[in-house]
Amino acid sequence: GVRVTAVAPAGRDGDIWYTREGRVSVEGEAPRGAMVEVLRPDGSLAASDRADDAGLFRIDGLALESDRVTFDLQARMPGRAPGPATPLALVRRVTPPDPFEVDETPAVTNALDVEVAGRAEPAIPVIVRVEGGAAPVEVRKAAGQARFVVTVPLDRDRTHALAITAADLAGNRAGPVGRTVTQDSTAPPPPTLVSSLVSAPRAPLVGRAPGAVSVEIDTPADGRLSTPVDPDGAFAVEVAFPAEGENRFVALSADAAGNRSDPATLVVVRDTVAPDAPEAAVEGATVVGRVAVVPTRRAVLVGRAEPGSTVEAEGPGLFNLTTAGADGAFRLDVLLPATLTPVSIDVEAVDAAGNRSAATTLRAMAVGDGGGERGAR
């Protein structure tokens, strides 16, 4: 019999050879000295060659008279009947695989490989090749299926510009389609707190996690929570603070690649004790009854409050605030109304946890002609 070993230019899938050309060369094996005949489907002779002493033959320029044809090859020895026919199925294709579609890939990953998947012409075998990774990779999609998946190795901590092509066995090529994947194996830093003091039993836990997209928090009362991180690195999630005093949270950051930071213990103190009411007076005032009288609308309040607390002064049409120093002393300006009528000014202290003191109320009045406004806040 006859055995075909090569068809060029062509690619083989089972018993079918695919080519772009209208003529091909056929090589194979047959009995030594046999005349190898190539018969058309109608039985007419298309080409022939005699096998040499090694039993090898080659037929050049075999014409494909249609895009799909099956020839029969037979070996004929002098004085003998032809041997059994060997079919040679040829398919001519001149168009690239269609459709050829590539799914989106992750923009960033911490894995050392990435799956490139998509869809290619289902009726034929298609070779999908991906270049630009740590090494070129290709897979062969079988006829009868549409989906393909290529696992592409990645170099550590590098951005890869992938080029994906699809070729049929005839050599027709579709693509390339580009995809960009960054391998990132560097974990973000652990999250930190912006504020470590609260007064309410339930309040936002506010912090920063630069380079992260989410923060995962184990809480004493709410279980495990996950919250997104803003592009500027800020996050906030409402949690319960069940204990007076220290409340401990274990938190970690995760970036877009899936890297996770080391866990960090975040300690928030719940303080429900309000500061004492501030000591306050109007500087340089003449006290008439219980009213502090000043000659201009600009009045300066002085006194002491809890060190580091925010001191607020508020009255009809006026408001100002300042921070008490390390010794508790404070000084702030207010602008009294030009009414020649005493007004009440409430002075309160607010600590870092948000606890507010009782108010110390001053009565004050400006008796001047409205001068002294310059420099008042």
Backbone torsions as a table, in degrees:
resi	resn	phi	psi	omega
1	GLY	NA	-178.9	-178.2
2	VAL	-113.1	137.7	174.9
3	ARG	-125.8	123.9	178.3
4	VAL	-86.1	127.0	-179.2
5	THR	-107.1	-23.3	-178.4
6	ALA	-157.8	144.1	170.5
7	VAL	-130.7	129.9	-176.7
8	ALA	-136.5	140.1	-6.6
9	PRO	-83.1	128.4	-177.9
10	ALA	-167.7	159.5	172.6
11	GLY	-122.8	149.5	-170.5
12	ARG	-112.8	139.5	170.4
13	ASP	-133.6	101.4	-176.5
14	GLY	66.2	-120.6	-179.5
15	ASP	-95.6	4.8	-175.7
16	ILE	-110.8	134.1	175.1
17	TRP	-109.0	131.7	-179.2
18	TYR	-109.3	136.1	-179.4
19	THR	-143.8	156.6	173.8
20	ARG	-91.3	-19.2	-168.0
21	GLU	-93.5	161.6	177.0
22	GLY	-86.4	-13.8	177.2
23	ARG	-134.6	145.3	-179.2
24	VAL	-135.9	164.1	171.5
25	SER	-105.4	141.9	-178.4
26	VAL	-123.1	128.7	176.2
27	GLU	-120.6	152.0	179.2
28	GLY	-176.6	-165.6	-177.8
29	GLU	-125.2	144.7	178.7
30	ALA	-154.8	168.3	176.5
31	PRO	-56.6	141.6	-179.2
32	ARG	-55.5	131.7	177.7
33	GLY	80.9	-5.6	-179.3
34	ALA	-73.7	146.8	172.8
35	MET	-87.3	118.1	178.8
36	VAL	-90.9	120.8	-178.4
37	GLU	-110.8	136.4	176.0
38	VAL	-106.3	117.0	-175.2
39	LEU	-107.4	136.3	175.2
40	ARG	-69.8	170.0	177.2
41	PRO	-57.6	-28.0	179.3
42	ASP	-86.0	3.2	176.9
43	GLY	92.1	-5.9	179.0
44	SER	-76.6	157.3	-176.9
45	LEU	-81.3	125.8	178.7
46	ALA	-97.8	-36.9	-178.5
47	ALA	-168.4	166.1	178.2
48	SER	-157.5	161.1	174.7
49	ASP	-159.1	149.7	179.7
50	ARG	-94.2	133.3	176.5
51	ALA	-67.1	137.7	-178.2
52	ASP	-81.5	-171.8	-176.7
53	ASP	-65.2	-19.3	176.8
54	ALA	-91.3	1.3	-179.5
55	GLY	78.8	22.4	-178.6
56	LEU	-108.4	146.7	176.8
57	PHE	-137.5	160.1	176.1
58	ARG	-147.4	129.3	178.1
59	ILE	-118.9	119.6	-179.8
60	ASP	-100.8	148.2	171.7
61	GLY	72.2	29.2	176.9
62	LEU	-67.9	120.9	-174.4
63	ALA	-86.3	133.8	171.4
64	LEU	-91.0	112.0	-175.8
65	GLU	-88.8	-2.1	171.3
66	SER	-151.4	170.3	-177.4
67	ASP	-73.2	-13.7	177.9
68	ARG	-144.6	117.3	-176.4
69	VAL	-146.7	146.4	175.3
70	THR	-121.6	116.8	175.2
71	PHE	-93.1	156.8	169.4
72	ASP	-110.0	130.3	176.5
73	LEU	-106.7	130.6	178.0
74	GLN	-137.1	150.5	178.4
75	ALA	-102.3	128.9	-178.9
76	ARG	-119.3	122.9	175.1
77	MET	-102.4	147.0	180.0
78	PRO	-57.8	130.5	176.8
79	GLY	77.6	6.1	-179.9
80	ARG	-124.8	158.8	174.6
81	ALA	-71.9	149.7	178.1
82	PRO	-58.4	148.8	175.7
83	GLY	-73.5	177.7	-179.7
84	PRO	-61.9	144.5	-178.3
85	ALA	-75.9	140.7	173.4
86	THR	-110.1	119.1	-178.8
87	PRO	-73.6	145.5	174.8
88	LEU	-129.6	104.8	-177.3
89	ALA	-94.9	124.2	-178.9
90	LEU	-122.2	136.4	176.5
91	VAL	-126.1	127.0	178.5
92	ARG	-101.2	125.3	178.0
93	ARG	-129.4	136.7	179.2
94	VAL	-125.3	5.5	179.5
95	THR	-116.2	148.2	179.5
96	PRO	-71.3	164.3	177.9
97	PRO	-55.8	135.4	-178.5
98	ASP	-147.0	121.8	5.5
99	PRO	-81.3	163.3	168.6
100	PHE	-136.0	109.0	-175.2
101	GLU	-129.7	138.1	-179.4
102	VAL	-117.8	126.6	177.7
103	ASP	-66.0	158.8	173.2
104	GLU	-66.1	142.5	175.9
105	THR	-104.1	159.5	175.1
106	PRO	-61.8	140.4	179.3
107	ALA	-70.4	-30.2	-178.1
108	VAL	-145.9	144.6	-180.0
109	THR	-150.7	153.3	173.5
110	ASN	-99.6	-0.1	176.1
111	ALA	-77.1	159.8	179.3
112	LEU	-94.9	13.2	170.2
113	ASP	-153.4	164.6	179.5
114	VAL	-140.5	143.8	177.0
115	GLU	-89.6	124.6	172.8
116	VAL	-104.6	115.8	-175.0
117	ALA	-123.9	162.2	178.1
118	GLY	176.3	-155.6	-174.4
119	ARG	-138.3	134.3	176.9
120	ALA	-132.8	164.9	-174.8
121	GLU	-46.3	118.1	-171.6
122	PRO	-74.0	-23.1	-170.6
123	ALA	-75.9	-17.2	-172.8
124	ILE	-129.5	160.7	170.2
125	PRO	-67.3	141.5	179.5
126	VAL	-136.0	133.8	176.0
127	ILE	-97.8	116.7	179.0
128	VAL	-101.9	125.7	-177.4
129	ARG	-121.1	136.9	178.5
130	VAL	-122.9	123.3	175.2
131	GLU	-116.1	157.7	179.2
132	GLY	106.7	-10.2	174.4
133	GLY	-83.4	-161.2	177.5
134	ALA	-63.8	-26.5	175.9
135	ALA	-157.0	150.5	176.1
136	PRO	-63.5	144.0	179.9
137	VAL	-137.5	143.5	172.7
138	GLU	-142.4	150.7	176.1
139	VAL	-130.7	157.6	178.7
140	ARG	-112.3	116.1	176.4
141	LYS	-84.3	129.5	-176.9
142	ALA	-76.3	157.2	171.2
143	ALA	-64.4	143.4	179.9
144	GLY	96.5	-4.6	175.5
145	GLN	-131.9	153.4	-176.6
146	ALA	-104.6	-36.1	-173.1
147	ARG	-81.2	147.0	172.3
148	PHE	-134.5	152.9	175.7
149	VAL	-139.1	127.5	177.7
150	VAL	-120.2	124.3	175.6
151	THR	-91.7	116.0	-172.3
152	VAL	-107.3	123.7	177.0
153	PRO	-72.0	146.9	-178.6
154	LEU	-122.0	146.3	170.9
155	ASP	-79.3	147.6	-177.6
156	ARG	-68.5	135.1	173.5
157	ASP	54.2	51.5	178.2
158	ARG	-143.6	147.4	173.2
159	THR	-89.8	128.2	-175.7
160	HIS	-111.7	127.0	172.9
161	ALA	-96.4	102.8	-175.3
162	LEU	-88.1	139.9	174.7
163	ALA	-120.9	118.2	-174.6
164	ILE	-111.5	126.9	177.8
165	THR	-126.2	158.6	175.6
166	ALA	-130.3	132.8	179.7
167	ALA	-132.9	139.1	172.5
168	ASP	-83.4	176.1	-175.7
169	LEU	-72.2	-12.4	175.4
170	ALA	-82.4	-11.8	-179.9
171	GLY	100.1	1.7	175.4
172	ASN	-72.2	133.8	-170.2
173	ARG	-122.0	137.2	173.3
174	ALA	-114.1	146.3	-179.2
175	GLY	101.0	-168.1	10.1
176	PRO	-82.0	153.4	170.7
177	VAL	-106.1	131.9	-176.7
178	GLY	-97.4	141.7	171.7
179	ARG	-140.6	144.1	179.6
180	THR	-116.4	126.7	-179.4
181	VAL	-131.6	128.9	176.3
182	THR	-105.0	125.7	172.8
183	GLN	-89.2	121.8	-177.0
184	ASP	-129.7	114.9	-179.4
185	SER	-110.7	10.0	-177.1
186	THR	-94.4	121.8	-179.2
187	ALA	-75.6	147.6	176.0
188	PRO	-73.4	163.8	175.0
189	PRO	-69.4	157.0	177.3
190	PRO	-63.9	156.9	178.8
191	PRO	-70.8	155.3	176.2
192	THR	-127.7	164.4	-179.9
193	LEU	-93.7	145.2	169.7
194	VAL	-87.6	-39.3	179.1
195	SER	-133.7	135.9	-178.8
196	SER	-115.6	18.2	178.6
197	LEU	-130.8	134.9	173.0
198	VAL	-139.4	164.0	175.4
199	SER	-119.2	-27.1	-176.0
200	ALA	-82.8	154.6	177.1
201	PRO	-71.2	-16.0	177.2
202	ARG	-144.2	127.9	-174.6
203	ALA	-162.5	166.4	176.9
204	PRO	-68.0	136.3	168.5
205	LEU	-92.5	114.0	-169.9
206	VAL	-113.1	131.8	-179.2
207	GLY	-156.9	-169.3	179.2
208	ARG	-132.7	143.5	177.1
209	ALA	-145.4	74.2	-177.8
210	PRO	-59.3	138.0	178.3
211	GLY	81.2	-1.6	-178.5
212	ALA	-103.2	159.8	173.7
213	VAL	-109.9	-16.3	178.4
214	SER	-153.7	159.1	175.6
215	VAL	-128.2	132.8	177.7
216	GLU	-108.3	130.1	-172.0
217	ILE	-129.6	127.5	169.5
218	ASP	-93.0	119.5	-173.9
219	THR	-110.7	157.1	179.0
220	PRO	-73.0	-21.1	-174.8
221	ALA	-125.1	-23.0	-173.7
222	ASP	-110.1	8.4	-179.0
223	GLY	72.9	-152.2	-179.1
224	ARG	-91.9	127.8	-179.4
225	LEU	-121.0	152.7	174.2
226	SER	-129.9	137.0	-178.6
227	THR	-137.9	144.8	179.2
228	PRO	-73.2	159.1	177.2
229	VAL	-111.5	132.9	178.1
230	ASP	-66.5	159.5	177.9
231	PRO	-56.4	-26.0	179.4
232	ASP	-87.1	4.2	175.5
233	GLY	94.8	3.0	-177.5
234	ALA	-91.6	147.5	173.1
235	PHE	-141.7	157.0	176.4
236	ALA	-154.2	135.6	177.0
237	VAL	-145.8	135.1	-179.1
238	GLU	-76.5	129.8	-179.5
239	VAL	-138.3	165.9	175.1
240	ALA	-91.7	144.0	174.0
241	PHE	-116.8	86.1	-170.0
242	PRO	-71.7	-23.2	-172.6
243	ALA	-104.1	139.8	166.2
244	GLU	-72.8	127.5	-174.2
245	GLY	99.7	-140.0	-173.4
246	GLU	-74.9	134.4	169.7
247	ASN	-124.6	126.2	-173.6
248	ARG	-107.3	135.0	178.2
249	PHE	-127.6	138.4	175.6
250	VAL	-106.2	121.5	-172.7
251	ALA	-132.3	149.7	172.8
252	LEU	-140.7	155.0	179.7
253	SER	-100.6	149.8	174.3
254	ALA	-131.6	135.2	179.7
255	ASP	-98.0	179.9	-175.4
256	ALA	-65.4	-23.5	179.9
257	ALA	-81.5	-11.9	-177.0
258	GLY	99.0	2.0	175.4
259	ASN	-71.3	142.0	-178.3
260	ARG	-121.0	138.8	-179.6
261	SER	-75.6	169.6	167.6
262	ASP	-64.8	149.7	177.7
263	PRO	-69.6	147.3	177.0
264	ALA	-125.4	140.8	175.7
265	THR	-92.5	118.0	179.2
266	LEU	-102.2	123.0	-177.2
267	VAL	-109.1	121.4	177.4
268	VAL	-119.1	128.8	-179.8
269	VAL	-95.8	125.6	173.5
270	ARG	-93.6	116.0	-176.8
271	ASP	-119.0	115.2	-178.1
272	THR	-108.0	7.4	-177.8
273	VAL	-91.6	119.2	-179.1
274	ALA	-75.8	150.4	175.3
275	PRO	-66.1	159.0	172.1
276	ASP	-66.0	153.9	176.5
277	ALA	-61.3	139.1	-178.5
278	PRO	-65.0	152.4	165.1
279	GLU	-87.5	128.6	-174.4
280	ALA	-146.5	148.9	176.5
281	ALA	-152.1	165.4	176.0
282	VAL	-96.7	118.6	-175.5
283	GLU	-65.8	132.6	174.9
284	GLY	71.0	12.2	-177.7
285	ALA	-82.7	154.0	169.6
286	THR	-98.3	122.2	-176.6
287	VAL	-89.3	118.7	177.2
288	VAL	-115.4	110.4	-170.7
289	GLY	66.4	-117.7	175.2
290	ARG	-113.7	15.8	-177.1
291	VAL	-106.2	128.9	175.7
292	ALA	-86.2	115.4	-175.8
293	VAL	-103.3	128.9	179.2
294	VAL	-125.4	152.9	-174.2
295	PRO	-78.9	-15.0	-179.8
296	THR	-130.4	168.8	179.9
297	ARG	-69.8	-24.0	179.5
298	ARG	-78.9	118.2	178.2
299	ALA	-120.0	144.9	179.5
300	VAL	-112.9	120.2	178.2
301	LEU	-94.6	133.3	179.3
302	VAL	-131.6	156.3	177.5
303	GLY	165.0	-158.4	179.5
304	ARG	-136.2	146.3	177.1
305	ALA	-145.6	-179.8	177.8
306	GLU	-57.0	127.9	-178.5
307	PRO	-52.8	134.2	178.7
308	GLY	81.2	-5.9	-179.6
309	SER	-78.5	161.2	175.7
310	THR	-90.8	124.5	-179.7
311	VAL	-101.2	124.8	-178.6
312	GLU	-116.5	136.3	175.1
313	ALA	-120.7	128.9	-176.1
314	GLU	-143.0	138.0	175.8
315	GLY	-156.0	-172.8	-178.8
316	PRO	-60.5	113.8	177.7
317	GLY	72.7	14.0	-179.9
318	LEU	-141.9	149.5	175.5
319	PHE	-162.1	139.7	172.1
320	ASN	-159.1	162.3	179.0
321	LEU	-147.9	161.0	176.6
322	THR	-155.9	177.4	179.9
323	THR	-112.8	130.1	176.7
324	ALA	-67.9	139.5	-178.9
325	GLY	-72.5	-176.8	-179.2
326	ALA	-62.9	-26.0	178.0
327	ASP	-94.2	4.0	178.8
328	GLY	89.3	-9.6	-176.6
329	ALA	-71.8	145.7	175.6
330	PHE	-142.9	163.3	179.8
331	ARG	-155.6	127.3	176.9
332	LEU	-150.6	151.9	-178.2
333	ASP	-95.5	146.4	168.8
334	VAL	-135.0	156.8	179.7
335	LEU	-111.7	110.5	-176.7
336	LEU	-76.2	151.8	177.4
337	PRO	-70.3	148.5	-179.6
338	ALA	-87.4	65.3	-175.1
339	THR	-117.3	-8.1	-173.9
340	LEU	55.1	30.7	179.3
341	THR	-129.9	136.2	178.5
342	PRO	-62.0	140.9	175.6
343	VAL	-122.7	153.6	177.3
344	SER	-94.3	132.8	177.2
345	ILE	-120.0	118.0	177.6
346	ASP	-90.4	127.0	178.1
347	VAL	-113.6	120.7	-177.3
348	GLU	-128.4	155.4	175.6
349	ALA	-114.3	135.6	177.9
350	VAL	-121.0	121.5	-177.6
351	ASP	-83.6	177.7	-174.9
352	ALA	-64.0	-23.2	178.8
353	ALA	-83.5	-9.2	-179.4
354	GLY	97.9	3.3	177.3
355	ASN	-73.0	137.3	-175.7
356	ARG	-113.2	133.7	180.0
357	SER	-75.5	169.8	166.3
358	ALA	-67.2	157.6	-177.3
359	ALA	-86.1	141.4	165.8
360	THR	-99.4	119.9	-173.8
361	THR	-101.8	125.2	174.7
362	LEU	-106.9	146.9	171.9
363	ARG	-110.0	126.8	-176.2
364	ALA	-141.1	154.9	-179.9
365	MET	-151.0	138.6	173.9
366	ALA	-97.9	130.1	-178.0
367	VAL	-113.6	0.2	-179.3
368	GLY	-80.8	-169.0	-175.8
369	ASP	-91.2	17.5	179.8
370	GLY	95.5	-1.0	177.4
371	GLY	-69.1	169.8	178.6
372	GLY	84.1	10.5	179.5
373	GLU	-72.4	-26.9	-178.7
374	ARG	-60.1	128.4	177.3
375	GLY	91.9	-11.4	177.4
376	ALA	-78.4	150.0	178.9
377	ARG	-117.9	NA	NA
